[in-house]
């Protein structure tokens, strides 16, 4: 069978341990202690999917995965490992890579909009309490009702300010709007902006098609998202970005059922960050996406130190499991190892619990699915060496590749089209002009109209006039662009 059908992860006692491509949308896990080889295993899987014609998206936490873009170099340890693994082919080569970076420094800029991110992810990103989250949900609801686009941070800040200034008029329809809660959200936004969030929100937002490319040779393009700076400054922005991207894939991709290979695979490094301190409602949504996105042809692979970092409902949905060594220093460590061992289908040839602590660097316990989706017995596996370079590119080499990229220049220039900030600013000016005109008319009016109103109030309040005027104007201009996704956006975003 060819690599379009299956590919070798490594070998157990001289026999290849292979992953079926058609089972690769059943998701997977790479886990193990620091320094046991998880990053190299991720590199091996990324290469294998690329050779199979599957586009890959992976976060690069330490910068090491940039080496995918450069050919590997001969080394005695590589030759020693290859002598123990009967690979059909092994050719040291570079792989097609596109670099991305929220800051636009070590890759093409990658952005989303506030509306696409949605209130659920934003609430988690900002660590809001229930009351503050309710205000943020109200902000999105008012923006939807008024047809206002929330694209960047200044749009969100201006919308929150407007809500605070008009809280009394909005209370009947949208509930109590606390100035203290709005102030707390604004302060959190300032902190996130200092950490670099303003680089992420805006346009042009990334197109998913640019993350799902195949090169002229039929190899899947590997999108490497540089997260070295982001992880140091704002790990919550990192995790929220990846969850947003996952929700976009779920929302936009059509159903494909059981295909011969995934349409895309997605690697979540430092996966524990997705779940640390996340509210239950968000974890439930992640579990739902992991369960359903398989039908969209997307495979999700989590990388973390311990499988116990992953919620049990999600862990139970992961087909490919690659466990590098865990160390036992405390009674709690031994409990973790025992629990991890019990999650693998047993192999009568060895004790899984003992093997986990005995694995060497570049060695792992591997369990794959058979062609009917059943987990096969765990194998003690030597991981094959990558064909690309192990380690980071030089900065000059990286920049040269970014300059030569087919996407060069596409996302470089920020577009600031008319959205909530501009519209609210313009409407505020109009409202002020209307107030001044009304005051002038009242001052000059000598005789009051003594006629009683025949139905309701005779004169609209300035707020009512503003809202109706804004709704009419915006509805004809951009309102149709703020609509729910097919699933109502599983994370609460808008398109």
C-alpha positions as CSV (number, residue, x, y, z in Angstrom):
1,X,0.0,0.0,0.0
2,X,1.3,3.5,-0.8
3,X,1.7,6.5,1.5
4,X,-1.5,7.9,0.0
5,X,-3.2,5.1,1.8
6,X,-1.1,4.6,5.0
7,X,2.3,5.7,6.4
8,X,4.8,4.4,8.8
9,X,5.2,6.1,12.2
10,X,8.0,3.8,13.2
11,X,8.7,0.2,13.9
12,X,8.2,-2.3,16.7
13,X,10.7,-5.2,16.8
14,X,11.4,-4.7,13.1
15,X,7.8,-4.5,12.0
16,X,6.3,-1.2,10.7
17,X,3.7,0.5,12.8
18,X,1.5,2.3,10.3
19,X,-1.3,4.8,10.4
20,X,-4.2,4.4,7.9
21,X,-4.9,7.7,6.1
22,X,-8.7,7.0,6.1
23,X,-8.6,6.8,9.9
24,X,-6.6,10.0,10.4
25,X,-9.7,12.1,10.9
26,X,-10.4,10.1,14.0
27,X,-8.0,12.5,15.8
28,X,-5.0,11.7,17.9
29,X,-2.7,12.5,20.8
30,X,1.1,12.9,21.3
31,X,2.1,13.0,25.0
32,X,5.1,12.6,27.2
33,X,7.5,14.4,29.5
34,X,9.6,17.3,28.4
35,X,12.6,16.2,26.3
36,X,11.3,12.8,25.3
37,X,10.8,13.5,21.6
38,X,7.2,14.9,21.2
39,X,8.2,17.7,18.8
40,X,10.2,15.4,16.5
41,X,7.2,13.0,16.5
42,X,4.9,15.9,15.5
43,X,7.4,16.7,12.8
44,X,7.3,13.1,11.5
45,X,3.5,13.1,11.4
46,X,3.4,16.5,9.7
47,X,5.7,15.2,7.0
48,X,3.7,12.0,6.6
49,X,0.5,13.8,6.1
50,X,2.1,16.2,3.6
51,X,3.4,13.3,1.6
52,X,-0.1,11.9,1.6
53,X,-1.4,15.1,0.1
54,X,-3.0,16.4,3.3
55,X,-2.6,20.1,4.2
56,X,-1.3,20.6,7.8
57,X,-1.7,23.4,10.3
58,X,0.6,23.3,13.3
59,X,1.6,25.7,16.0
60,X,5.4,26.1,16.6
61,X,6.0,26.8,20.3
62,X,9.8,26.7,20.4
63,X,10.6,27.6,16.8
64,X,11.9,24.1,16.1
65,X,9.3,23.2,13.5
66,X,10.6,25.7,11.0
67,X,13.1,23.1,10.0
68,X,10.4,21.4,8.0
69,X,11.2,23.8,5.3
70,X,14.8,22.6,5.0
71,X,16.2,19.3,3.9
72,X,17.6,17.0,6.7
73,X,21.3,16.4,6.9
74,X,23.1,13.0,7.1
75,X,23.9,12.0,10.7
76,X,25.2,8.8,12.3
77,X,22.2,8.6,14.7
78,X,19.8,8.9,11.8
79,X,21.5,6.0,10.0
80,X,21.5,3.9,13.2
81,X,17.7,4.5,13.6
82,X,17.0,3.7,9.9
83,X,18.8,0.4,10.3
84,X,16.2,-0.7,12.8
85,X,13.1,0.5,10.8
86,X,12.4,-1.2,7.4
87,X,11.0,1.9,5.6
88,X,10.1,1.4,2.0
89,X,11.5,4.8,1.2
90,X,13.4,7.5,3.1
91,X,14.6,10.6,1.3
92,X,16.0,13.6,3.2
93,X,14.1,16.6,1.7
94,X,12.4,19.9,2.5
95,X,8.6,20.2,2.7
96,X,6.3,22.9,1.4
97,X,5.9,25.3,4.3
98,X,4.1,28.6,4.8
99,X,4.9,30.6,7.9
100,X,2.3,32.6,9.9
101,X,2.7,34.9,12.9
102,X,0.1,37.1,14.6
103,X,2.7,39.8,14.9
104,X,3.7,39.6,11.3
105,X,7.4,39.3,12.2
106,X,8.2,35.6,11.6
107,X,5.5,34.8,9.1
108,X,2.5,36.3,7.3
109,X,0.1,38.2,9.5
110,X,-2.9,36.1,10.6
111,X,-6.0,37.8,11.8
112,X,-9.6,37.3,12.9
113,X,-12.3,39.8,13.6
114,X,-14.1,40.5,16.9
115,X,-17.4,39.4,15.3
116,X,-15.9,36.1,14.1
117,X,-14.3,35.4,17.5
118,X,-17.7,35.7,19.3
119,X,-18.6,36.4,22.9
120,X,-17.9,32.9,24.3
121,X,-14.2,32.8,23.2
122,X,-13.7,36.5,24.0
123,X,-15.1,36.0,27.5
124,X,-12.7,33.2,28.1
125,X,-9.8,35.2,26.5
126,X,-10.6,38.1,28.9
127,X,-11.2,35.9,31.9
128,X,-14.6,37.5,32.5
129,X,-17.0,36.5,35.3
130,X,-20.6,35.6,34.6
131,X,-21.9,39.1,35.0
132,X,-19.2,40.6,32.7
133,X,-19.8,37.8,30.2
134,X,-23.5,38.7,30.1
135,X,-22.6,42.3,29.3
136,X,-20.3,41.1,26.5
137,X,-23.1,38.9,25.1
138,X,-25.4,41.9,25.2
139,X,-22.8,43.9,23.3
140,X,-22.9,41.3,20.5
141,X,-26.7,41.2,20.5
142,X,-27.0,44.9,20.2
143,X,-24.4,45.0,17.5
144,X,-26.4,42.3,15.6
145,X,-29.7,44.1,16.1
146,X,-28.2,47.3,14.8
147,X,-26.2,45.7,12.0
148,X,-22.9,46.9,13.4
149,X,-19.7,45.1,12.4
150,X,-17.3,44.5,15.2
151,X,-14.0,44.0,13.4
152,X,-11.2,45.2,15.7
153,X,-10.6,46.3,19.3
154,X,-11.6,49.9,18.8
155,X,-15.0,48.7,17.5
156,X,-15.6,46.7,20.6
157,X,-14.4,49.5,22.9
158,X,-16.7,52.1,21.2
159,X,-19.6,49.7,21.3
160,X,-19.1,49.2,25.1
161,X,-18.8,52.9,25.7
162,X,-22.0,53.6,23.8
163,X,-23.8,50.9,25.8
164,X,-22.6,52.5,29.0
165,X,-23.6,56.0,27.9
166,X,-27.1,54.8,27.0
167,X,-27.6,52.1,29.6
168,X,-31.0,53.6,30.9
169,X,-32.5,53.5,27.4
170,X,-31.2,50.0,26.7
171,X,-32.3,48.4,30.0
172,X,-35.8,47.5,29.1
173,X,-34.8,45.4,26.1
174,X,-31.3,44.2,27.0
175,X,-31.3,44.1,30.8
176,X,-29.2,46.0,33.3
177,X,-25.9,47.3,31.9
178,X,-23.6,47.9,34.8
179,X,-21.0,50.7,34.4
180,X,-18.7,48.7,36.7
181,X,-18.8,45.7,34.5
182,X,-18.2,47.7,31.4
183,X,-15.3,49.3,33.1
184,X,-13.8,45.9,34.0
185,X,-14.1,44.7,30.5
186,X,-12.5,47.8,29.1
187,X,-9.6,47.3,31.5
188,X,-9.1,43.7,30.4
189,X,-9.1,44.9,26.8
190,X,-6.3,47.3,27.6
191,X,-4.3,44.5,29.2
192,X,-4.9,42.2,26.2
193,X,-3.9,45.0,23.8
194,X,-0.6,45.4,25.7
195,X,0.0,41.7,25.2
196,X,-0.5,41.9,21.4
197,X,-4.1,41.1,20.9
198,X,-4.6,44.2,18.7
199,X,-2.4,42.5,16.1
200,X,-4.9,39.6,15.9
201,X,-8.1,41.5,15.5
202,X,-8.8,43.2,12.2
203,X,-8.9,42.7,8.5
204,X,-8.0,41.1,6.1
205,X,-8.9,38.0,8.1
206,X,-7.2,34.8,7.1
207,X,-8.9,32.7,4.4
208,X,-9.2,29.1,5.2
209,X,-8.4,28.2,1.7
210,X,-4.9,29.7,2.2
211,X,-4.4,27.1,5.0
212,X,-5.5,24.2,2.9
213,X,-3.2,24.2,-0.1
214,X,-1.5,21.4,-2.0
215,X,1.6,22.1,-4.0
216,X,2.3,21.2,-7.7
217,X,3.8,17.9,-6.6
218,X,0.7,16.9,-4.7
219,X,2.2,17.4,-1.3
220,X,0.0,19.0,1.4
221,X,1.4,22.5,2.3
222,X,2.3,22.7,6.0
223,X,1.2,26.0,7.7
224,X,3.6,26.7,10.6
225,X,2.1,29.2,13.1
226,X,5.0,30.8,15.0
227,X,3.9,31.1,18.6
228,X,7.2,31.7,20.3
229,X,6.5,35.3,21.2
230,X,2.8,34.9,21.7
231,X,3.3,32.1,24.2
232,X,5.7,34.2,26.2
233,X,3.3,37.2,26.2
234,X,-0.2,35.9,26.1
235,X,-0.9,32.2,26.2
236,X,-4.6,32.8,26.4
237,X,-4.5,34.6,23.0
238,X,-2.7,31.6,21.6
239,X,-5.3,29.1,22.8
240,X,-8.2,31.3,21.9
241,X,-6.8,31.8,18.4
242,X,-6.5,28.0,17.8
243,X,-10.0,27.4,19.1
244,X,-11.3,30.2,16.8
245,X,-9.6,28.6,13.8
246,X,-11.0,25.2,14.7
247,X,-14.5,26.7,14.9
248,X,-14.1,28.3,11.5
249,X,-13.1,25.0,10.0
250,X,-16.1,23.4,11.6
251,X,-18.4,26.1,10.4
252,X,-17.2,26.6,6.8
253,X,-16.2,23.1,5.6
254,X,-18.8,20.9,3.9
255,X,-19.6,17.4,5.1
256,X,-17.5,14.7,3.5
257,X,-18.3,11.6,5.5
258,X,-15.6,8.9,5.6
259,X,-13.1,9.9,3.0
260,X,-9.9,8.2,1.9
261,X,-7.8,10.8,3.7
262,X,-8.4,13.9,5.8
263,X,-9.0,17.3,4.1
264,X,-6.7,18.8,6.7
265,X,-5.0,17.9,10.0
266,X,-4.6,20.3,12.9
267,X,-2.0,20.1,15.6
268,X,-2.6,21.7,19.0
269,X,0.7,22.0,20.9
270,X,0.6,22.8,24.6
271,X,-3.0,21.5,24.5
272,X,-3.5,21.9,28.3
273,X,-3.8,25.6,27.7
274,X,-7.1,25.0,25.9
275,X,-8.7,23.6,29.0
276,X,-6.9,25.3,31.9
277,X,-9.4,27.5,33.7
278,X,-11.8,27.2,30.8
279,X,-15.5,27.4,31.8
280,X,-17.5,24.2,31.4
281,X,-19.6,25.7,28.6
282,X,-16.5,26.2,26.5
283,X,-15.1,22.7,27.2
284,X,-18.5,21.3,26.2
285,X,-18.3,23.2,23.0
286,X,-14.8,22.0,22.3
287,X,-16.0,18.4,22.9
288,X,-18.8,18.9,20.5
289,X,-16.5,20.2,17.8
290,X,-14.1,17.4,18.2
291,X,-17.0,14.9,17.9
292,X,-18.6,16.5,14.9
293,X,-15.7,17.9,12.9
294,X,-14.6,14.4,11.9
295,X,-17.4,14.4,9.4
296,X,-15.9,17.6,7.8
297,X,-12.7,15.6,7.1
298,X,-10.5,17.4,9.7
299,X,-8.2,15.5,12.1
300,X,-7.3,17.1,15.4
301,X,-4.1,16.1,17.2
302,X,-3.3,17.3,20.7
303,X,0.2,17.5,22.0
304,X,0.7,17.7,25.8
305,X,2.8,16.3,28.6
306,X,0.1,14.0,30.1
307,X,-3.0,12.6,28.5
308,X,-4.8,13.6,31.8
309,X,-4.5,17.2,30.6
310,X,-7.3,16.4,28.1
311,X,-10.9,16.1,29.4
312,X,-12.0,12.5,29.5
313,X,-14.9,13.0,27.0
314,X,-12.4,14.4,24.4
315,X,-9.7,11.8,25.2
316,X,-12.1,9.0,24.5
317,X,-12.5,10.3,20.9
318,X,-8.8,10.2,20.0
319,X,-7.9,7.3,17.7
320,X,-4.1,7.5,17.3
321,X,-2.3,7.6,20.6
322,X,1.5,8.1,20.9
323,X,2.8,8.1,24.4
324,X,6.5,9.1,25.0
325,X,8.1,8.4,28.4
326,X,6.7,9.7,31.7
327,X,8.8,9.9,34.8
328,X,7.8,8.6,38.2
329,X,9.1,10.8,41.1
330,X,6.1,11.0,43.4
331,X,3.1,8.8,44.4
332,X,1.0,11.1,42.2
333,X,3.2,10.4,39.2
334,X,2.7,6.7,39.7
335,X,-1.1,7.2,39.8
336,X,-0.9,9.1,36.5
337,X,1.3,6.5,34.9
338,X,-1.1,3.7,36.0
339,X,-4.1,5.6,34.6
340,X,-2.3,6.4,31.3
341,X,-1.3,2.7,30.9
342,X,-4.9,1.5,31.4
343,X,-6.1,3.7,28.5
344,X,-4.1,1.6,26.0
345,X,-5.3,-1.7,24.6
346,X,-3.0,-4.2,26.3
347,X,-0.2,-6.1,24.6
348,X,0.7,-9.5,26.1
349,X,4.3,-9.1,25.1
350,X,5.1,-6.4,27.8
351,X,3.7,-4.5,30.8
352,X,2.5,-1.1,29.5
353,X,2.8,0.6,32.9
354,X,6.4,-0.4,33.2
355,X,7.2,0.4,29.6
356,X,6.0,4.0,30.0
357,X,8.8,4.8,32.4
358,X,11.4,2.8,30.5
359,X,11.0,4.4,27.1
360,X,14.1,6.1,25.6
361,X,14.2,9.4,23.7
362,X,12.5,8.9,20.3
363,X,10.7,5.8,21.5
364,X,7.0,5.7,22.2
365,X,4.0,3.5,22.9
366,X,1.8,3.7,19.9
367,X,-1.8,2.5,19.4
368,X,-3.5,2.9,15.9
369,X,-6.9,2.0,14.6
370,X,-7.5,-0.9,12.2
371,X,-9.5,-0.4,9.0
372,X,-12.8,-0.8,11.0
373,X,-11.9,1.8,13.5
374,X,-10.9,-0.6,16.3
375,X,-7.8,0.2,18.4
376,X,-5.0,-2.3,17.9
377,X,-2.8,-3.5,20.8
378,X,-0.2,-0.9,21.9
379,X,3.2,-1.3,20.3
380,X,6.6,-0.2,21.8
381,X,7.8,1.7,18.8
382,X,11.0,3.4,17.5
383,X,9.8,6.6,15.9
384,X,11.2,7.1,12.4
385,X,13.5,10.0,11.9
386,X,12.2,13.1,10.0
387,X,13.3,13.7,6.5
388,X,13.5,17.4,7.0
389,X,15.9,19.3,9.2
390,X,15.6,18.8,13.0
391,X,15.8,22.2,14.6
392,X,15.0,25.8,13.6
393,X,15.9,27.7,10.5
394,X,18.2,30.7,10.7
395,X,16.3,34.0,10.7
396,X,17.6,34.9,7.3
397,X,16.5,31.6,5.8
398,X,13.1,32.1,7.3
399,X,12.7,35.6,6.0
400,X,13.8,34.5,2.5
401,X,11.1,31.9,2.5
402,X,8.5,34.3,3.7
403,X,9.5,36.7,0.9
404,X,9.2,34.0,-1.7
405,X,5.9,32.7,-0.4
406,X,3.0,32.7,-2.8
407,X,1.0,34.5,-0.1
408,X,3.6,37.3,0.2
409,X,1.9,40.7,0.5
410,X,-1.6,39.3,0.7
411,X,-2.1,40.0,4.4
412,X,0.5,42.7,5.0
413,X,-1.6,45.8,4.8
414,X,-4.4,46.3,7.4
415,X,-7.8,47.2,6.0
416,X,-9.9,49.5,8.2
417,X,-13.4,49.6,6.6
418,X,-16.5,51.3,8.0
419,X,-17.6,49.4,11.1
420,X,-19.0,50.0,14.6
421,X,-16.4,52.6,15.6
422,X,-16.8,54.8,12.5
423,X,-20.6,54.5,12.4
424,X,-21.1,55.2,16.1
425,X,-18.7,58.1,15.9
426,X,-20.7,59.5,12.9
427,X,-24.0,58.9,14.6
428,X,-22.9,60.6,17.8
429,X,-22.0,63.7,15.7
430,X,-25.4,63.6,14.0
431,X,-27.2,63.2,17.4
432,X,-25.3,66.2,18.8
433,X,-26.2,68.3,15.8
434,X,-29.9,67.2,16.2
435,X,-29.8,68.2,19.8
436,X,-28.3,71.6,19.0
437,X,-30.9,72.2,16.3
438,X,-33.8,71.2,18.6
439,X,-32.5,73.6,21.3
440,X,-32.3,76.4,18.8
441,X,-35.8,75.7,17.5
442,X,-37.2,75.7,21.1
443,X,-35.4,78.9,21.9
444,X,-36.9,80.7,18.9
445,X,-40.3,79.2,19.2
446,X,-42.7,81.8,20.7
447,X,-45.9,79.9,20.7
448,X,-46.2,76.4,22.0
449,X,-48.3,73.8,20.2
450,X,-51.3,73.3,22.6
451,X,-52.8,70.4,20.6
452,X,-52.8,67.2,22.6
453,X,-51.3,64.1,21.0
454,X,-53.8,61.7,19.5
455,X,-51.8,58.5,20.1
456,X,-48.6,57.8,22.0
457,X,-45.9,60.3,22.5
458,X,-45.7,63.1,20.0
459,X,-42.0,63.4,19.8
460,X,-39.4,60.6,19.7
461,X,-36.6,60.7,22.2
462,X,-33.2,61.5,20.7
463,X,-32.1,57.9,21.5
464,X,-35.1,56.4,19.7
465,X,-34.5,58.6,16.7
466,X,-30.8,57.6,16.6
467,X,-31.5,53.9,16.9
468,X,-34.1,53.9,14.1
469,X,-32.0,56.1,11.9
470,X,-28.9,53.9,12.5
471,X,-30.8,50.7,11.8
472,X,-32.2,52.0,8.5
473,X,-28.8,53.3,7.4
474,X,-26.7,50.4,8.5
475,X,-29.3,47.8,7.3
476,X,-28.8,49.0,3.8
477,X,-25.0,49.2,4.0
478,X,-23.5,46.4,6.0
479,X,-26.2,44.7,8.0
480,X,-26.4,41.7,5.7
481,X,-22.8,40.9,6.4
482,X,-23.5,40.2,10.0
483,X,-25.3,36.8,9.9
484,X,-25.0,33.6,11.8
485,X,-23.0,30.7,10.4
486,X,-24.7,27.4,9.4
487,X,-24.6,26.1,13.0
488,X,-25.3,29.5,14.5
489,X,-21.5,29.6,15.0
490,X,-20.7,26.9,17.6
491,X,-18.5,29.4,19.4
492,X,-20.8,32.3,19.1
493,X,-19.1,34.2,16.3
494,X,-20.7,36.0,13.4
495,X,-19.9,36.2,9.7
